[in-house]
Amino acid sequence: MIGVQPAPFDPFELQDTVVGDVRDPYPVVNRLRRQHPVHRGPVPIGGVASVPMAVEQFSVYGYDEAAQVLIDDRHFSPSVYSEILGPVMGRSLLEMDPPDHLVHRRLVSHAFRAQVLTRWESELIQVVVDDLVDRFADRGGADLVREFTFAFPVQVIARILGLPMADYPRFQRWSIELLSVTTCWDRGIAASTALRTYFAGVLAERRRAPADDLISDLAAAEVDGRRLSDEEIFSTLLLLLPAGVETTYRSLGNLLFALLTHPDQLAAVRTDPELLDTAVEEGLRWEAPIMMVVRTAIEDTELAGIPIAAASRMGVCVGAANRDERRYPDPDRFDVSRQPRPHVTFGHGPHRCLGMHLARMETRLAVASLLRRLPGLRLVADDGDPHIHGFAFRSPTALPVRF
């Protein structure tokens, strides 16, 4: 065990960040994709509020069409995120168009270089995994959502940023409250303000006395004489929270749910550790943590034969694209022996997730450690009704296990 344990935080206190009371959206989105890969209008999933818009809306369900929208920055822009998340994040990579996006990405990517990730793997991520598993390994049972997947990535990010353990609980709460701006404006703005104030103090200290952490790396990053301003560092850190905490917690939980509900495949991964990397990719494809990403049409164009007017809102349904039968045989089946093919869970093209290698590493180390340390790991299916839930964000409601 390392240090003083932070006070527990219930991951389900703020569940209105999971927009839409949806258990299984795939029958609907699969049917729509088979009719046509692009449809006018928002995704018609029950429980998800459709916000009236002055511009036309389109939903993209096919893999090739989703990839085209995400890679074509001449016709489709991520600038719409300035409206959705800009109020809490500021101007981040998420909303930038070229050439600003390339310049900013080069500055930020320095902090995620390969040698840093390699060091984080053994010195930081594995330490967090071991610490969390230590807390329940001798009990013979646990809820892996409340006791492992929820706490794991936020502790990794907090350590990467060099934050003190005593601050973890409020840091974790702020990271979730930040995203709730779409459902509770005041709470999201309050969390953003609190995080900016908190990071301002940390950044000032790192500028005075640099440390071996990500905030110090961002403060020192320089490309062609260009450095990040304080505001740009704040926006990067505020983007890192949902990208590095919220999505990783959910994708890890989705993979564990898939393995635990397919005991034969769990046994295969336990027997052959080389299957773990393909299992991670299959989990990301089969059940992405984020169902939708959005773009705006920059000019009049066409997609899959459908005319798209300039300023139209494009909702790219990642979950549907990842289950396109034109690309993946029997796509609704979870199969760790599937020949991996690129998916769009981390995006595609110039805006592909900067932290995807970190997310994969975290997931691989977490699953490997659970299988190694918890012999006989199995889901207790009659303990409530564990299932994957949500629309904007998807993850298991619980993972009650015995071992």
ROLORO-373770 format. One record per residue: y, z, x of N, C-alpha, C in turn; residue number from 0. Coordinates in steps of 0.2 Angstrom, whole numbers, plus 5000, padded with zeros to 4 digits. Each point is the difference from the previous one (the first is absolute). Example, Ala and Ser with C-alpha at 12.3 -4.5 7.8 and 13.67 -1.06 7.14 Angstrom:
# residues 2
    nc2    nc3    nc1   cac2   cac3   cac1    cc2    cc3    cc1    nr
   4972   5039   5066   5006   5000   4996   5006   5000   5004     0
   5005   4996   4998   5006   5001   5004   5005   5003   4996     1
This chain:
# residues 403
    nc2    nc3    nc1   cac2   cac3   cac1    cc2    cc3    cc1    nr
   4994   5000   5004   5006   5000   4996   5006   5000   5004     0
   5006   4997   4998   5005   4999   5004   5006   5003   4997     1
   5003   5005   5002   5007   5003   4997   4999   5003   4994     2
   5005   5001   4996   5001   5004   4994   4999   4995   4994     3
   4996   5001   4995   4998   4996   4995   5006   4999   4995     4
   5002   4994   4999   5006   4999   4995   4998   5002   4993     5
   5004   5002   4996   4999   5002   4993   4997   4994   4997     6
   4995   5001   4995   4997   4994   4997   5005   4997   4995     7
   4999   4993   4999   5004   4996   4996   4995   4996   4995     8
   5001   5001   4994   4996   4996   4995   5002   4993   4999     9
   4995   4995   5002   5002   4993   5000   5001   4997   4993    10
   4998   5004   4995   5001   4998   4993   5006   5003   4996    11
   5004   5003   5004   5006   5003   4997   5005   4995   4998    12
   5000   4994   5004   5005   4995   4999   4997   4993   4998    13
   4995   5000   4995   4996   4995   4998   5004   4994   4997    14
   5006   5001   4998   5004   4995   4997   5002   4995   5005    15
   4999   5001   5006   5001   4995   5005   4995   4994   5000    16
   4994   5002   4996   4995   4995   4999   5002   4996   4994    17
   5003   4995   5000   5003   4997   4994   4994   4996   4996    18
   4999   5002   4993   4995   4997   4996   4994   5004   5000    19
   4998   5002   4994   4994   5003   4999   4994   4995   4999    20
   4998   4998   5006   4995   4994   5000   4994   5002   5004    21
   4994   5000   4997   4994   5001   5004   4997   4994   5003    22
   4999   4994   4996   4998   4994   5003   5004   4994   4998    23
   5004   4998   5004   5004   4994   4999   4997   4993   5001    24
   4994   5001   5003   4997   4993   5002   4997   4996   4995    25
   4998   5002   4994   4998   4995   4995   5006   4996   4998    26
   5005   5003   4999   5006   4996   4998   5003   4995   5005    27
   5001   5003   5006   5003   4996   5005   4995   4994   5003    28
   4993   5002   4999   4995   4995   5002   5000   4994   4995    29
   5001   5002   4994   5000   4995   4994   5006   4995   5001    30
   5006   5003   5001   5006   4996   5001   4999   4996   5006    31
   4998   5002   5006   4999   4996   5006   4995   4994   4998    32
   4995   5001   4997   4995   4995   4998   5004   4994   4996    33
   5004   5003   4995   5004   4995   4996   5005   4996   5005    34
   5003   5003   5004   5005   4997   5004   5002   5005   5005    35
   5001   4998   5007   5002   5005   5005   5007   5002   4999    36
   5005   4997   4996   5006   5002   4999   5002   5000   4993    37
   5003   5006   4997   5002   5000   4993   5007   5002   5000    38
   5004   4998   4994   5006   5002   4999   5000   5007   4997    39
   5004   5004   5001   5000   5007   4997   4997   5005   5005    40
   5001   5007   4999   4998   5005   5004   4992   5001   4998    41
   4997   5004   5005   4993   5001   4999   4999   5004   4993    42
   4996   4998   4995   4999   5003   4994   4995   5006   5000    43
   5001   5005   5004   4996   5005   5000   5002   5006   4996    44
   4996   5003   4996   5002   5005   4995   5003   5006   5004    45
   5005   5003   4998   5003   5007   5003   5005   4998   5005    46
   5001   4994   5002   5005   4998   5005   5006   4998   4996    47
   5006   5003   5001   5005   4998   4996   5003   4993   5003    48
   5002   4996   4996   5003   4994   5002   5008   5000   4999    49
   5003   5000   5006   5007   5001   5000   5003   4993   4998    50
   5004   5000   4995   5004   4993   4998   5004   4998   5006    51
   5000   4993   5001   5004   4998   5006   5003   4993   4998    52
   5006   4999   5003   5004   4994   4998   4997   4994   5004    53
   4996   5001   5005   4997   4994   5003   4992   5000   4998    54
   4998   4994   5001   4993   4998   4998   4995   5004   5004    55
   4994   5002   4998   4995   5004   5004   4994   4995   5000    56
   4997   5001   5006   4993   4997   5000   4995   5004   5004    57
   4994   5000   4998   4995   5004   5003   4995   4995   5004    58
   4998   5002   5006   4996   4996   5004   4993   5004   5001    59
   4995   4996   4998   4993   5004   5000   4995   4996   5005    60
   5002   4994   5003   4995   4997   5004   5001   5002   5008    61
   4995   5000   5004   5001   5001   5007   5005   4995   5003    62
   4998   4994   5000   5004   4995   5003   5007   5000   4998    63
   5001   5001   4994   5007   5000   4997   5004   5006   5002    64
   4996   5006   5000   5003   5006   5003   5002   5000   5007    65
   4996   4997   5004   5001   4999   5007   5006   4995   5001    66
   5001   4995   4996   5005   4995   5001   5007   5004   4998    67
   5000   5004   4995   5006   5003   4999   5002   5005   5005    68
   4995   5004   5003   5002   5005   5005   5002   4997   5007    69
   4997   4994   5001   5001   4997   5007   5007   4995   5000    70
   5001   4998   4994   5006   4995   5000   5007   5003   4999    71
   5003   5002   5005   5006   5003   5000   5006   4995   4999    72
   4998   4994   4999   5006   4995   4999   5001   5000   4992    73
   4995   5001   4996   5000   5000   4993   5000   5006   4997    74
   4997   5005   5003   4999   5007   4997   5002   5006   5004    75
   5004   5004   4997   5004   5005   5004   4998   5007   4998    76
   4999   5005   5005   4998   5007   4998   5007   5004   4998    77
   5005   4996   5000   5007   5004   4999   5000   5004   4993    78
   4996   4999   4995   4999   5003   4994   4999   5008   5001    79
   4997   5001   5006   4999   5007   5001   5006   5004   5002    80
   5006   4997   5001   5006   5003   5001   5002   5004   4993    81
   4998   4997   4994   5001   5003   4994   4995   5005   4998    82
   4994   4999   5002   4994   5005   4998   5000   5006   5005    83
   5001   4999   5006   4999   5006   5005   5006   5001   5004    84
   5004   4995   5000   5006   5001   5004   5004   5006   4999    85
   5001   5002   4994   5004   5006   4999   4997   5007   5003    86
   4993   5000   5002   4998   5005   5003   4998   4999   5008    87
   4999   4994   5001   4998   4998   5007   5006   4998   5004    88
   5005   4997   4997   5005   4996   5004   4997   4993   5001    89
   5003   4997   5005   4998   4993   5001   4995   5000   5006    90
   4994   4999   4997   4994   5000   5004   4997   4994   5002    91
   4995   4999   5004   4996   4994   5001   4997   4997   4994    92
   4998   5005   4995   4997   4997   4994   5004   4995   4996    93
   5007   5000   5001   5004   4996   4996   5004   4994   5004    94
   4999   5000   5007   5003   4996   5004   4998   4993   5000    95
   5004   4995   5000   4999   4993   5001   5001   4998   5007    96
   4997   4994   5003   5002   4998   5006   5007   4998   5001    97
   5004   5001   5006   4997   5002   5006   5000   5008   5001    98
   5003   5003   4996   5001   5008   5001   4993   5003   5000    99
   4995   4997   4996   4993   5003   5000   4997   5000   5006   100
   5000   4994   5004   4997   4999   5006   5003   5005   5005   101
   5006   5000   5001   5004   5005   5005   4998   5007   4999   102
   5000   5002   4993   4999   5007   4999   4993   5002   5001   103
   4995   4995   4998   4993   5001   5001   4998   5001   5007   104
   5003   4996   5005   4999   5000   5007   5002   5007   5003   105
   5006   5003   4997   5002   5006   5002   4995   5006   4998   106
   4998   4999   4994   4996   5006   4997   4992   4999   5003   107
   4998   4994   5001   4993   4999   5002   4999   5003   5007   108
   5005   5001   5004   4999   5003   5006   4997   5007   5000   109
   5001   5003   4995   4998   5007   4999   4992   5000   4998   110
   4998   4994   4997   4993   5000   4998   4996   4996   5005   111
   5002   4999   5006   4996   4996   5005   4993   5003   5002   112
   4996   4996   5002   4992   5001   5000   4999   5007   5004   113
   5003   5001   5006   4999   5005   5004   5002   5007   4997   114
   5005   5000   4995   5002   5006   4997   4994   5001   4994   115
   4998   4995   4997   4995   5001   4995   4993   5003   5003   116
   4999   4997   5006   4994   5003   5003   5000   5007   5002   117
   5006   5002   5002   5001   5007   5001   5000   5005   4994   118
   5003   4997   4995   5000   5004   4993   4993   5001   4998   119
   4996   4995   5001   4993   5000   4997   4996   5007   5003   120
   5000   5001   5006   4997   5006   5003   5004   5006   5000   121
   5006   5000   5001   5004   5006   5001   5003   5002   4994   122
   5000   4996   4994   5004   5002   4994   4996   5000   4994   123
   4998   4993   4999   4996   4999   4993   4994   5004   5000   124
   4996   5000   5005   4993   5003   5000   5001   5008   4999   125
   5005   5002   5003   5002   5007   5000   5001   5002   4993   126
   5004   4996   4996   5002   5002   4993   4993   4999   4996   127
   4996   4995   5001   4994   5000   4996   4996   5006   5001   128
   4999   5002   5006   4995   5006   5002   5003   5006   4997   129
   5007   5001   5000   5003   5006   4997   4998   5000   4993   130
   5001   4995   4996   4999   5000   4993   4993   5001   4998   131
   4995   4996   5004   4993   5001   4998   4998   5007   5002   132
   5003   5003   5005   4998   5007   5001   5001   5005   4994   133
   5004   4998   4996   5002   5005   4995   4995   5000   4994   134
   4996   4995   5000   4995   5000   4994   4993   4998   5003   135
   4999   4999   5006   4993   4998   5003   4995   5004   4998   136
   5001   5007   5000   4995   5005   5000   4999   5002   4992   137
   5003   4997   4996   5000   5002   4993   4994   4996   4996   138
   4999   4994   5002   4995   4997   4997   5002   4995   4994   139
   5007   5001   4999   5003   4996   4995   5008   5000   5000   140
   5003   4995   4997   5007   4999   5001   5002   4995   4995   141
   5007   5000   4998   5003   4994   4997   5004   4996   5006   142
   4997   4995   5002   5003   4996   5005   5007   4997   4999   143
   5002   5000   4994   5007   4998   4998   5005   5005   5002   144
   4999   5006   4997   5004   5006   5001   5000   5003   5007   145
   4994   5000   5003   4999   5003   5006   5000   4996   5006   146
   5000   4993   4999   4999   4996   5006   5005   4994   5000   147
   4999   4995   4995   5003   4994   5000   5008   5001   4999   148
   5002   5004   4996   5007   5001   4998   5004   5003   5006   149
   4997   5005   5004   5003   5003   5005   5000   4996   5007   150
   4995   4996   5001   4998   4997   5006   5006   4995   5003   151
   5002   4995   4996   5005   4996   5003   5007   5003   5001   152
   5002   5004   4995   5006   5003   5001   5001   5005   5006   153
   4994   5003   5002   5000   5004   5006   5000   4996   5006   154
   4997   4994   5000   5000   4995   5005   5007   4998   5002   155
   5003   4998   4994   5007   4997   5001   5005   5006   5002   156
   4999   5006   4998   5004   5005   5002   4999   5002   5007   157
   4994   4999   5003   4999   5002   5007   5003   4994   5004   158
   4999   4994   4998   5003   4994   5003   5007   5000   5001   159
   5004   5003   4995   5007   5001   5000   5002   5006   5004   160
   4995   5004   5001   5002   5006   5004   5003   5006   4996   161
   4998   5000   4994   5002   5006   4995   4996   5006   5001   162
   5003   5006   4999   4997   5006   5000   4995   5001   4994   163
   4995   5003   5001   4995   5001   4995   5003   5004   4994   164
   5004   5005   5001   5003   5003   4995   5004   4996   4995   165
   5002   4994   5002   5004   4995   4996   4995   4996   4996   166
   4993   5000   5001   4996   4995   4997   5000   5000   4992   167
   5000   5006   4997   5000   5000   4993   5006   4996   4996   168
   5006   5002   5003   5006   4997   4997   5000   4993   5002   169
   4998   4998   5006   5000   4993   5002   4995   4996   4995   170
   4995   5003   4999   4995   4996   4995   5002   5000   4993   171
   5004   5005   4998   5002   4999   4993   5006   4995   5000   172
   5004   5000   5005   5006   4995   5000   4997   4993   5000   173
   4995   4999   5004   4997   4993   5001   4998   4997   4993   174
   4997   5005   4996   4998   4997   4993   5006   5000   4995   175
   5004   5005   5000   5006   5000   4996   5004   4994   5001   176
   5001   4997   5006   5004   4994   5002   4998   4994   4996   177
   4993   4999   4999   4998   4994   4996   5001   5001   4993   178
   5001   5006   4998   5000   5001   4992   5007   4998   4998   179
   5004   4997   5004   5007   4998   4998   4999   4995   4994   180
   4995   4996   5000   4999   4995   4995   4998   5003   4993   181
   4998   5007   5000   4999   5003   4994   5004   5006   4998   182
   5003   5003   5006   5004   5006   4999   5006   4999   5006   183
   5005   4996   4998   5005   4999   5004   5003   5006   5004   184
   5002   5005   4997   5003   5006   5003   4995   5003   5005   185
   4994   5000   4999   4995   5003   5004   5000   4996   5007   186
   4999   4993   4999   5000   4996   5005   5006   5000   5005   187
   5006   5000   4997   5006   5000   5004   5000   5007   5003   188
   4999   5005   4997   5000   5007   5003   4995   5000   5006   189
   4994   4998   5000   4996   5000   5005   5002   4995   5006   190
   5003   4995   4998   5003   4995   5005   5006   5004   5004   191
   5004   5003   4997   5006   5004   5003   4997   5006   5004   192
   4995   5003   4998   4997   5006   5004   4997   4997   5006   193
   4996   4994   4999   4997   4998   5006   5005   4997   5005   194
   5005   4997   4998   5005   4997   5005   5004   5006   5003   195
   5001   5006   4997   5003   5005   5003   4995   5003   5005   196
   4994   5001   4998   4995   5002   5005   4999   4996   5006   197
   4999   4994   4999   5000   4995   5006   5006   5000   5004   198
   5006   5001   4997   5006   4999   5004   5000   5006   5005   199
   4997   5006   4998   5000   5005   5005   4995   4999   5006   200
   4994   4997   4998   4995   4999   5004   5002   4994   5005   201
   5003   4995   4998   5002   4994   5004   5006   5003   5005   202
   5004   5004   4997   5006   5002   5005   4996   5004   5006   203
   4995   5004   4998   4997   5004   5005   4996   4995   5005   204
   4997   4995   4997   4996   4995   5005   5005   4996   5004   205
   5006   4999   4998   5005   4996   5004   5002   5005   5006   206
   5001   5006   4999   5002   5005   5005   4994   5001   5005   207
   4994   5001   4997   4994   5001   5004   4994   4996   4997   208
   4999   4994   5003   4994   4996   4997   4994   5004   5001   209
   4995   4998   4996   4993   5003   5000   4995   4995   4999   210
   4994   5001   5001   4995   4995   4999   4998   4999   4993   211
   5004   4997   4996   4999   4999   4993   5003   4994   4998   212
   4999   4998   4994   5002   4993   4997   5007   5000   4999   213
   5003   5006   4998   5008   5000   4999   5003   4999   5007   214
   4998   5003   5005   5003   4998   5006   4999   4993   5002   215
   4994   4997   4999   4999   4993   5002   5005   4996   4996   216
   5001   5001   4993   5005   4996   4996   5007   5001   5003   217
   5002   5006   5002   5006   5001   5003   5001   4996   5006   218
   4995   4999   5004   5001   4997   5007   4998   4992   4999   219
   4997   4998   4995   4998   4993   4999   5006   4995   5002   220
   4999   4995   5004   5005   4995   5001   4997   4993   5001   221
   5003   4995   4997   4997   4993   5001   5007   4996   5001   222
   5000   4997   5006   5006   4995   5001   5006   5004   4999   223
   5001   5006   5003   5006   5004   4999   5001   5003   4993   224
   4996   4998   4995   5001   5003   4994   4996   5006   4999   225
   5003   5005   4997   4997   5007   4998   5001   5001   4993   226
   4996   5005   4998   5000   5002   4993   5005   5005   4999   227
   5004   4999   4994   5005   5005   4999   4997   5006   4996   228
   5003   5006   4999   4997   5005   4997   4998   4999   4993   229
   5004   4996   4996   4999   4998   4994   4993   4995   4999   230
   4999   4996   5005   4994   4996   5001   4994   5004   5001   231
   5001   5005   5004   4994   5005   5002   4999   5004   4993   232
   5005   5002   4997   4998   5004   4993   4996   4995   4996   233
   5003   4994   4999   4996   4995   4995   4993   4999   5002   234
   4999   4999   5007   4993   4999   5002   4996   5006   4999   235
   5002   5006   5001   4996   5006   4999   4999   5001   4992   236
   5005   4999   4996   4999   5000   4993   4995   4995   4997   237
   5000   4994   5003   4995   4995   4999   4993   5002   5002   238
   4999   5004   5006   4994   5002   5003   4997   5005   4995   239
   5003   5004   4996   4997   5005   4996   4995   4997   4995   240
   5003   4995   4995   4995   4998   4996   4995   4995   5003   241
   5002   4996   5005   4996   4996   5003   4994   5003   5004   242
   5002   5006   5003   4995   5003   5005   4997   5006   4997   243
   5003   5003   4994   4997   5005   4997   4997   4999   4993   244
   5004   4997   4996   4997   4999   4993   4995   4995   5000   245
   5001   4994   5003   4995   4995   5000   4993   5001   5003   246
   5001   5004   5006   4994   5001   5004   4996   5006   4997   247
   5003   5005   4997   4996   5005   4996   4996   4996   4994   248
   5003   4995   4997   4997   4997   4995   4994   4995   5002   249
   5002   4996   5005   4994   4996   5002   4994   5003   5003   250
   5002   5006   5004   4994   5004   5002   4996   5003   4995   251
   5003   5002   4994   4997   5003   4995   4996   4994   4996   252
   5003   4994   5000   4996   4995   4996   4994   4998   5004   253
   5000   5000   5007   4994   4998   5004   4995   5006   4999   254
   5002   5006   5000   4995   5005   4999   4997   5000   4993   255
   5004   4999   4995   4997   4999   4993   4995   4994   5000   256
   5002   4995   5003   4995   4994   5000   4993   5002   5004   257
   5001   5003   5006   4994   5002   5003   4996   5005   4996   258
   5003   5005   4998   4996   5005   4996   4997   4998   4994   259
   5003   4995   4997   4997   4997   4993   4995   4994   5002   260
   4999   4999   5006   4995   4995   5002   4996   5003   5006   261
   4996   5005   4998   4996   5004   5005   4996   4996   5005   262
   4998   4994   4998   4996   4996   5005   5005   4997   5005   263
   5006   4999   4999   5005   4997   5005   5002   5006   5004   264
   5001   5006   4997   5002   5005   5004   4995   5002   5005   265
   4993   4999   4998   4995   5001   5005   5000   4995   5005   266
   5001   4994   4998   5001   4994   5005   5005   5001   5006   267
   5006   5003   4998   5005   5001   5004   4998   5006   5005   268
   4997   5005   4997   4998   5006   5004   4995   4998   5005   269
   4995   4995   4998   4995   4998   5005   5003   4995   5005   270
   5004   4996   4998   5003   4995   5005   5007   5001   5000   271
   5003   5004   5005   5007   5001   5000   5004   4993   5001   272
   4997   4995   5003   5004   4994   5001   5002   4997   4993   273
   4997   5002   4994   5002   4998   4994   5006   5003   4998   274
   5003   5005   5003   5006   5004   4998   5006   4995   4999   275
   5001   4996   5005   5006   4996   5000   5000   4995   4994   276
   4994   4997   4999   5000   4996   4994   5000   5003   4994   277
   4998   5007   5000   5000   5004   4994   5008   5001   4998   278
   5004   5002   5005   5007   5001   5000   5003   4994   4997   279
   4999   4994   5002   5003   4994   4998   4998   4998   4992   280
   4993   5002   4999   4998   4999   4993   5003   5004   4995   281
   5001   5007   5002   5004   5004   4996   5007   4998   4999   282
   5003   4998   5005   5007   4998   4999   5000   4994   4995   283
   4995   4995   5001   5000   4994   4995   4998   5002   4993   284
   4995   5004   4999   4997   5002   4994   5005   5004   4996   285
   5003   5005   5003   5005   5004   4996   5006   5002   5004   286
   5005   4995   4999   5006   5001   5004   5004   5006   4997   287
   5003   5004   5005   5004   5006   4997   5006   4998   4996   288
   5003   4994   5002   5006   4998   4996   4998   4993   4996   289
   5001   5000   4994   4998   4995   4996   5005   4994   5000   290
   5006   5001   5001   5005   4995   4999   5005   5000   5006   291
   5002   4994   5002   5006   5000   5004   5005   4994   4997   292
   5006   5000   5001   5005   4996   4997   5004   4996   5005   293
   5002   4994   4997   5004   4996   5004   5005   4996   4995   294
   5006   4997   5003   5004   4997   4996   5000   4992   5002   295
   5000   4996   4995   5001   4993   5002   5007   4998   5003   296
   5001   4997   5006   5006   4999   5003   5003   4994   4997   297
   4996   4995   4998   5002   4993   4998   4995   4998   4995   298
   5002   4995   4996   4995   4997   4996   4994   4997   5004   299
   4994   5001   4997   4994   4998   5004   4994   5000   4995   300
   4994   4999   5003   4994   4999   4996   4994   5004   5003   301
   4996   5003   4996   4994   5004   5002   4995   4999   4995   302
   4994   4997   5003   4994   4998   4997   5002   4996   4994   303
   5005   4995   5001   5002   4995   4994   5004   5003   4995   304
   5002   5007   5001   5005   5003   4995   5007   5000   5003   305
   5005   4997   4997   5007   5000   5002   5003   5007   5000   306
   5003   5002   5006   5003   5007   5001   5007   4999   5001   307
   5004   5003   4995   5007   4999   5001   5003   5005   5005   308
   5005   4998   5004   5004   5005   5004   5001   5006   4997   309
   5000   5006   5003   5001   5007   4998   4994   5003   4996   310
   4995   4996   4999   4994   5003   4996   4997   5005   5004   311
   4998   5005   4996   4996   5006   5003   4993   4998   5000   312
   4997   5001   5006   4993   4998   5002   4996   5007   5001   313
   4995   5001   4995   4996   5006   5001   4993   4998   5003   314
   4999   5001   5006   4994   4998   5003   4995   5006   4999   315
   4994   4998   4996   4995   5005   4999   4995   5000   5005   316
   5001   5005   5005   4996   5000   5006   4992   5001   4998   317
   4999   5005   4995   4994   5001   4998   4996   4994   4997   318
   5003   4996   4996   4997   4994   4998   4999   4995   5005   319
   5005   4999   5005   4999   4995   5005   4994   5002   5005   320
   4999   5007   5001   4994   5002   5004   4994   4999   4996   321
   5000   4998   4994   4993   4999   4996   5000   4993   4998   322
   5003   4996   5003   5000   4993   4998   4993   4997   5002   323
   4996   4998   4995   4993   4997   5001   5001   4993   5004   324
   5005   4997   5000   5001   4994   5004   4999   5002   5008   325
   5002   5006   5002   5000   5002   5007   4994   5005   5001   326
   4998   5004   4996   4995   5005   5001   4995   5000   4995   327
   4994   4998   5002   4994   5000   4996   4999   5007   4996   328
   4998   5000   4994   4999   5006   4996   5005   5005   5002   329
   5007   4999   4998   5005   5004   5003   5001   5007   4997   330
   4997   5001   4994   5001   5007   4998   4995   5005   5003   331
   4995   4997   5004   4995   5004   5003   5002   5003   5006   332
   5000   5007   5001   5001   5003   5007   4994   4999   5004   333
   5001   4997   5006   4994   4998   5005   5003   5000   5007   334
   4997   5006   5003   5002   5001   5007   4997   4995   5005   335
   4995   4996   4998   4997   4994   5004   5004   4994   4999   336
   5005   5000   4995   5004   4993   4999   5003   4998   5006   337
   5000   4993   5001   5003   4997   5006   5008   5001   4999   338
   5003   5004   5004   5007   5001   4999   5004   4994   5000   339
   5005   4999   4995   5005   4995   5000   5007   5004   4999   340
   5005   4997   5003   5006   5003   4999   5002   5001   4993   341
   5003   5006   4998   5002   5002   4993   5008   5001   5001   342
   5003   5001   4994   5007   5001   5000   5002   5007   4999   343
   4996   5005   5001   5002   5007   4999   5005   5002   5004   344
   5001   4997   5006   5005   5002   5005   5006   4995   5000   345
   4999   4995   4995   5005   4995   4999   4998   4994   5004   346
   5004   4995   5002   4998   4994   5003   5006   4997   5003   347
   5000   4997   5006   5005   4997   5003   5005   5005   5003   348
   5007   4998   5000   5004   5004   5004   5001   5007   4998   349
   4999   5002   4994   5001   5006   4997   4993   5004   5000   350
   4995   4998   5004   4994   5004   5000   5001   5007   5003   351
   4997   5005   4997   5001   5007   5001   5000   5001   5008   352
   5005   5003   5002   5001   5002   5007   4995   5005   5002   353
   4998   5005   4996   4996   5005   5001   4993   4999   4998   354
   4998   4994   4999   4993   4999   4998   4995   5002   5005   355
   5001   4999   5007   4995   5002   5005   4999   5008   5000   356
   5006   5003   4999   4999   5008   4999   4996   5002   4994   357
   5002   4996   4994   4996   5002   4994   4993   4999   5001   358
   4998   4994   5003   4993   4999   5001   4996   5005   5005   359
   5004   5002   5005   4998   5005   5005   4999   5007   4996   360
   5004   5002   4996   5000   5006   4997   4994   5000   4995   361
   4999   4994   4996   4994   5000   4996   4994   5000   5003   362
   4999   4996   5006   4994   5000   5003   4998   5007   5003   363
   5005   5003   5003   4998   5007   5003   4999   5005   4995   364
   5003   5000   4994   4999   5004   4995   4993   5000   4997   365
   4998   4994   4998   4993   4998   4997   4995   5002   5005   366
   5001   4998   5007   4995   5001   5005   4999   5008   5001   367
   5005   5004   5000   4999   5007   5000   4997   5003   4995   368
   5002   4998   4993   4996   5003   4995   4993   4999   5000   369
   4998   4994   5001   4993   4998   5001   4996   5004   5005   370
   5004   5001   5006   4997   5003   5005   4999   5008   4999   371
   5005   5003   4997   5000   5007   4999   4997   5003   4993   372
   5000   4995   4995   4997   5002   4994   4994   4997   4998   373
   4994   5002   5003   4994   4997   4998   4998   5000   4993   374
   4997   4995   4997   4998   5000   4993   5006   5000   4995   375
   5006   4997   5003   5006   4999   4996   4999   4996   4993   376
   5001   5003   4995   4999   4996   4993   5005   5002   4995   377
   5002   4996   4995   5004   5001   4995   4997   5004   4995   378
   5003   5005   4997   4998   5004   4994   5003   4997   4994   379
   4996   4995   4997   5003   4996   4995   5001   5004   4994   380
   4996   5005   4999   5001   5004   4993   5006   5005   5001   381
   5003   5000   5005   5006   5005   5001   5006   4997   4998   382
   5001   5000   4993   5006   4997   4997   4998   4992   5000   383
   5005   4996   5001   4999   4993   4999   5004   4996   5006   384
   4998   5001   5006   5004   4997   5005   5000   4992   5000   385
   5006   4997   5000   5000   4993   5000   5007   4998   5003   386
   5000   4994   5002   5007   4997   5002   5004   4998   4995   387
   5007   5002   5001   5004   5000   4994   5007   4998   5002   388
   5004   4997   4996   5007   4998   5001   5001   4993   5000   389
   5006   4998   5000   5002   4992   5001   5004   4999   5006   390
   5006   5002   5000   5005   4999   5005   4996   5003   5007   391
   4997   5006   4999   4996   5003   5006   4994   5001   4997   392
   4994   4999   5004   4993   5002   4997   4997   5004   5005   393
   4996   5005   4998   4996   5005   5004   4996   5004   4996   394
   4995   5003   5003   4996   5005   4995   5003   5006   4998   395
   4998   5002   4994   5003   5006   4997   4997   5006   5003   396
   4994   4999   5003   4997   5006   5003   4994   4997   5004   397
   4997   5003   5005   4994   4998   5004   4996   5007   5001   398
   4997   5003   4994   4996   5006   5001   4994   4998   5004   399
   4998   5003   5006   4994   4998   5003   4996   5007   5002   400
   4994   4999   5002   4996   5005   5003   4997   4997   5006   401
   4998   5004   5005   4997   4998   5006   4996   5005   5003   402
